[in-house]
Amino acid sequence: MSLIYTVIAGKIDDDGENIKFVDDADSIESAEAMIMDKKLYTYAFCRVEVTGFEAA
């Protein structure tokens, strides 16, 4: 069993979060690298969620 890390980034509108980017990573290190490589830190919000697990 392995965890799935979902990277979510976007901006905040009057209606709430406006998600512009969503992608999965196999590890927290891969998720952090994705944020850096794609410059997702420039969005108003950027987070990594552990969305569940994947059976091996």
PyMOL commands that set and color helices and strands:
alter all, ss='L'
color gray80, all
select helices_A, chain A and resi 28-37+40-42
alter helices_A, ss='H'
color red, helices_A
select strands_A, chain A and resi 2-13+16-25+45-54
alter strands_A, ss='S'
color yellow, strands_A
deselect
rebuild
show_as cartoon
